[in-house]
Amino acid sequence: MPYTVMIRSTATIEFDVPDRDGLDYFLEDAARLLPEGYELVDTDRKRFVAIARSTETKAVTVERIEDAYTCAPEGWQALSVRPA
């Protein structure tokens, strides 16, 4: 029975966040400046940067469930497995 494995990239991007007073403003600005198609994964207020990861996913089909653990190429991770 084939299986569909959803995978996503583990690569992250950093983007600058302006220095304003207070953590709440920093997080608000980071969310506002977040590029489309990305999710916020971390912030570094000392360096005034936010770290984001793409929300893009891809489907990979494997024939055996055992292959679901090794089908993601380097730099990608498996998110879910379901029967195809």
C-alpha positions as CSV (number, residue, x, y, z in Angstrom):
1,M,0.0,0.0,0.0
2,P,1.5,3.4,-0.9
3,Y,1.7,6.2,1.6
4,T,1.8,10.0,1.3
5,V,4.4,11.8,3.4
6,M,4.1,15.5,3.8
7,I,7.5,17.2,4.1
8,R,8.8,20.8,4.7
9,S,12.1,22.5,4.5
10,T,14.1,23.0,7.7
11,A,15.8,26.1,6.3
12,T,15.2,29.3,8.0
13,I,15.6,33.0,7.1
14,E,16.5,36.0,9.3
15,F,15.1,39.4,8.9
16,D,15.7,42.7,10.7
17,V,13.2,44.0,13.2
18,P,13.4,47.7,14.3
19,D,14.5,48.5,17.8
20,R,11.6,49.9,19.8
21,D,10.9,50.0,23.5
22,G,9.4,46.9,24.9
23,L,9.3,43.2,24.0
24,D,5.6,43.5,23.0
25,Y,6.5,46.1,20.3
26,F,9.4,43.9,19.1
27,L,7.1,40.8,18.7
28,E,4.4,42.9,17.1
29,D,6.8,44.3,14.6
30,A,8.3,40.8,13.9
31,A,4.8,39.5,13.1
32,R,4.0,42.5,10.9
33,L,7.3,42.2,9.0
34,L,7.0,38.4,8.6
35,P,7.4,37.6,4.8
36,E,4.3,36.0,3.3
37,G,4.5,32.2,3.3
38,Y,6.6,32.0,6.4
39,E,6.0,31.4,10.1
40,L,7.9,32.9,13.0
41,V,10.0,30.4,14.8
42,D,12.2,32.6,17.0
43,T,13.3,36.1,17.8
44,D,16.6,37.5,18.9
45,R,16.0,40.9,20.4
46,K,19.7,41.4,21.2
47,R,20.5,41.3,17.5
48,F,17.2,42.8,16.4
49,V,16.3,39.9,14.1
50,A,13.5,37.4,13.8
51,I,13.9,33.9,12.4
52,A,11.2,32.4,10.2
53,R,10.6,29.1,8.3
54,S,8.7,28.5,5.1
55,T,5.2,27.1,5.5
56,E,5.5,25.4,2.1
57,T,4.9,21.7,2.2
58,K,5.4,19.0,-0.5
59,A,3.8,15.5,-0.8
60,V,6.1,12.5,-1.4
61,T,4.7,9.1,-2.1
62,V,6.4,6.0,-0.8
63,E,5.5,2.3,-1.2
64,R,6.4,1.1,2.3
65,I,5.7,2.9,5.6
66,E,9.3,2.2,6.6
67,D,10.4,4.5,3.7
68,A,8.5,7.4,5.3
69,Y,11.3,7.8,7.8
70,T,14.0,8.2,5.1
71,C,12.2,9.8,2.2
72,A,12.8,13.4,3.0
73,P,15.8,14.9,1.2
74,E,18.6,16.6,3.2
75,G,17.3,19.9,4.6
76,W,13.7,18.6,4.7
77,Q,11.7,16.9,7.5
78,A,8.7,14.6,7.4
79,L,5.6,16.1,9.0
80,S,2.9,13.4,8.6
81,V,2.3,10.0,7.0
82,R,-1.1,8.7,5.7
83,P,-2.2,6.1,3.3
84,A,-2.3,7.4,-0.3
